Amino acid sequence: MKNKKIPVPSLDWNTIETVMLDMDGTLLDKHFDDYFWEEHVPEVYAKENNINFWKAHEVLMEKYRSREGTLDWTDINYWSKELHLDLAGMKEKMNHLIQVHPYVIDFLDFCRKKGKQIHLVTNAHSKTLSIKMAKTEIESHFDQIICSEEIGLPKEDPIFWQRLAEKTGFKKETSILADDNEAVLASAATYGIENLIFVAKSSSMKPVVYSAEFPSIIFFKELMEG
């Protein structure tokens, strides 16, 4: 059986009005989030609850999975209460690990020079967003920044995109969405957004994983004209 051909991006920038971009794993290196939730939080949780790291890891992974695909998944207030930890404070102390992916600033400048509307559209909680914007200083590149908590649904729900269109005025036929989450792209496809891009290298510490369903890039320089 032959391998399924990986779709490649093909954009006509003359037809694009709005560029919508995810944050974690798309613009920012997801290594921070992976390390924070899968290593640092279990380590602190283990000490606080007098259990070993691997038991803490097992307990937390089960808790995380139970809220996946909901607003709670990225709600730092929810998890702070659930785990009895100051997660915002813990993130602040580790903000040196928050990094922008290569070529992101170049791409944002490229889109601005072409006169596109640039929207940051994230499931991240507003507290997490504030920490990351303060560290990366990329906030000024966006015309609008929208957290899913404002919409009242996660991006995995197709109705999210309908509400976002009502809020921002983007048109599904003339917009791009780039995200490192295939479930989010599938949701956007269901709504009818035509130009969908999968970011195949969300973390600098993990290998490239292409999507079999959506056009994939490693770096945003692949979407810029030579």
Summary of the structure (lengths in Angstrom):
residues: 226
radius of gyration: 17.9
end to end distance: 35.9
largest distance: 59.1
contacts: 679
relative contact order: 0.19
helix: 50%
strand: 13%
